[in-house]
Amino acid sequence: MYKSAIDPDHLYDHARQQPQYVLADANSFFASCESVFDPSLAGKPVVVLSNNDGCVVARSPAAKKLGITNGTPWFTIKEQAGLDGVIARSSNYELYASLSHRMMGIMEQFFLEQEVYSIDECFMLSLWDDDATFDACSRLREEVLRSVGIPVSVGVAPTKTLAKVANHWAKSHPSSAGITLWSRIYRRYGDHILESVPIRDIWGVGRRLTRKLESMGIISALDLRNADPTTIRRRFSVTLERTVLELRGIPAVENEENANSGVRTTQILCSRMFSDPVVGFDTLSQALSVYAQKACTRLRRQGSLCSQVRAFCSTSPYASYRYTACSHTIRLEDPCDNPMIITRAARRALQDRIDPHAPYIRAGVVLLDLQDADAFQTLDGLAAERDPGLGPVLEEAARRFGPFHVGIGYGGIRGAGRQDADTGGHWAMNRKMLSARPTTRWEEMVTVRAH
């Protein structure tokens, strides 16, 4: 293992002389959202399933105690889960996004420079001392729980990576009351904190890096902190070097694009697993048309143009039919945001290229080579292929009446019941255990009766 000289006694002294990162992260967010409007779920084992009710993607604390892990196929545990009283819910993206937006709006009132990192967590900055910061964190947790009904844990540290460690400490140590300040626990426990964190659990260290680091004798977060940054950069990347610095209390991770903005600078992807296998191009093209329109809506909303359209599809590697996959990219004549042109390109990308007998279970559309529509420059007298008006009409119809009331081709076919926010194709995403969406649907609002 490669080490560099470190003086542990002075490693984090400067943390009290600079702003502190505050990481607020919802506890078991998806599962917590399910219990907000269904109090009967409180304290019970609840799991949230992935698209088509496939695998477990979120668990309540009670479900975790039963040993249920994320990624477990639901059909393999369904029978035992029923005996254990486990309650399953389909992924309710509308509800989760709505509650996330409300939660983030409350959090930003307590600290500076909110950076929404994901749907359930955000970084903020505190310029106060430990006591004032702890008090603000306490009020933040109370207000989010009171106003939204979501429990939140908070970690405070001189860097984002250490704030992640502190946040995990807050979740795993009930005595912390949901709030952990790095400066306080480090004074009490010292390097034992990082020594107890496996290298695989460090923010930004994936499975592939874990194996390589462990082969070098870097087993824990403490080992990585003590590694020589120059050697880490040379053997791995500047990103992992920054992680070493962050573990030493030196801010090195730059702010990322706010996740709430939804802006993509490199590509826009829309991909789904089919509820039933799709055979033949005619049916597959229905899905490609729908996904292209969804991607195009996001493209227009962020004010971008795309120059390339890629479509792909694949069969299941576990099916009896031989595995097959297909992907092809179409370059547009001019950058555009026109849904007609983009939809035709997505269909044309796979036409005559797929196996007509293969049972495809996934397909997707990717918009590439994105450019800012307002900043796009071309030759004098020429302009980008801007949408002549169809896109805005479709978007306004969706905004006023909901998705799939109108669209191009199969994009205008609605599902039924709770599935009316998706297309009506037999291949559309299957969510048989979808809960209500009272924050976004008038007809699904909660009704309270006084007796």
C-alpha angles and dihedrals in degrees: 000000000000116000136181129207112275131174103213092191091065100028098106101022092109090058089087091053099056139049116286124229114235115204113193113189127177116236113244087339102192093044091045091052090055091059096047093084096023107056090178087077094061111122093002127117105265127175128188118212132216127243113316088015089279113139138006110264101166136023136191117233090259091054091050090054089058089061097250110153132201113262094034111140107244095222090060094058102025096103096046091042089057090053090049093051095248114166116211126203132186116240107278100198095173092056095044094049092048095050091044091055091051092046093051091048090057095045095053090063093067104050142021132266102010114206111192102214099178140344092284107029141050140179122229136171129244122198094182132096122264097271095050092044092051091050092051090049090052092051091046092054092046094049095047091049092046097044102033105016095233121129113226134196122206131205123188124195143139092260137034093243093052089045087058090052091048091048091052088050090053091053096046098042112062090191089069090069089224096301128093128179112200094214091058100046092043091054089052103038105018119188092350087086095062091037089061094052113089114226090242090063095057115111109259097015109113133190094272094051091045092062093048094046093048089053086059092051094257100135105150140033088258091058090052092048091053094047120107108263094212092054091047091052093048095047098037124005145297087258093063090044087058089053089056090052092046091053087055091056096258113129108234107145113096123222115267132216110291106260091216091063091063091208116153120196102184108030145347116220131192114180135154142179112239119240088219126023115265120224124190134019096266093065094036090053089057090061093043090053092052094046092047090054092049091051091046091054090056090046092055095044092057092045097245140136127213129213100190135044121197125190126189141174138178143184126232115279088214098053123102090243112087113266114260133171134181133195132169136167127217119202112215121226090237134006109270149163096206110133092207093056094042093047092050090048092052092052093044091051092070101026111122090002103086131081103257091211100044118111101229117200101181138036136165148174125225125194110209141185093038121197135183105259094214094048097044111124126197138157120305111275093022129093140183118277094262121184108265092216111296095099096054090047092052091046094049091048091051091047094051102036106019134255122320097016085117134006147132113294111316089002088084097056112103130208123233133252115346088354094064091106089069136052121283096236118129086236094056120120112288117223108166095164098048114151126216123286101216096162095057107024123065092201091054099048118134115260118212120194125193119217 
